[in-house]
């Protein structure tokens, strides 16, 4: 069963999708999870992946989400430094 997290600011969807693409070095955010799975050596196919263990699924989703959070924090820190410098 797929779980979608609700974005608190729906207008942010495009920006988050772009960030996901940037993190995974893909042009399409839908391809990001497949790229991360490939990098980690986890077999993942388009469509149903019911045979995938929860551990492997967590490695893909957790890695991608963690990298996105890390980048968002980096950008916020950079923005704060620029604001403090003015």
C-alpha positions in Angstrom: 0.0 0.0 0.0 1.4 3.4 -1.0 1.4 6.2 1.6 1.4 9.8 0.5 2.6 12.4 2.9 0.4 15.5 2.8 2.3 18.6 2.0 1.3 21.4 4.3 1.8 24.0 1.6 0.5 22.5 -1.6 2.1 25.1 -3.7 5.5 23.7 -2.6 4.9 20.4 -4.5 6.8 21.6 -7.6 9.8 22.8 -5.6 10.0 19.6 -3.6 9.7 17.6 -6.9 12.6 19.6 -8.3 14.7 19.1 -5.2 14.0 15.3 -5.4 15.2 15.3 -9.0 18.3 17.3 -8.2 19.2 15.0 -5.3 18.9 11.9 -7.5 20.4 13.5 -10.6 17.3 12.8 -12.7 15.1 15.0 -14.9 11.9 13.4 -13.6 11.1 13.3 -9.9 9.2 10.0 -10.4 12.5 8.4 -11.5 14.3 9.5 -8.3 13.5 6.4 -6.2 14.6 4.1 -9.0 17.9 5.9 -9.4 18.5 5.8 -5.6 17.6 2.1 -5.6 20.1 1.5 -8.4 22.8 3.4 -6.6 22.3 1.2 -3.5 22.1 -2.0 -5.4 18.5 -2.7 -4.5 16.4 -4.3 -7.2 13.3 -2.1 -7.9 11.1 -2.2 -10.9 8.3 0.2 -12.0 5.0 -1.0 -10.8 4.5 -3.5 -8.0 7.4 -4.1 -5.7 5.6 -6.3 -3.1 8.6 -8.7 -2.9 10.8 -5.9 -1.7 11.7 -6.1 2.0 10.7 -3.2 4.3 14.4 -2.8 5.1 15.3 -2.2 1.4 12.3 0.1 0.9 13.4 2.1 3.9 16.9 2.4 2.4 15.5 3.9 -0.7 12.9 6.2 0.7 14.9 7.1 3.8 18.0 7.9 1.9 16.1 10.1 -0.5 14.1 11.9 2.2 17.2 12.3 4.4 19.2 13.9 1.6 16.3 16.2 0.8 16.1 17.4 4.5 19.8 17.8 4.6 19.7 20.0 1.5 16.8 22.1 2.8 18.6 22.7 6.1 21.8 23.7 4.2 19.8 26.2 2.1 18.0 27.6 5.1 21.4 28.1 6.9 22.8 29.8 3.8 19.8 32.1 3.6 20.1 33.0 7.3 23.8 33.8 6.9 23.0 36.1 4.0 20.3 37.8 6.0 22.6 38.2 9.0 25.3 39.7 6.8 23.1 42.6 5.6 
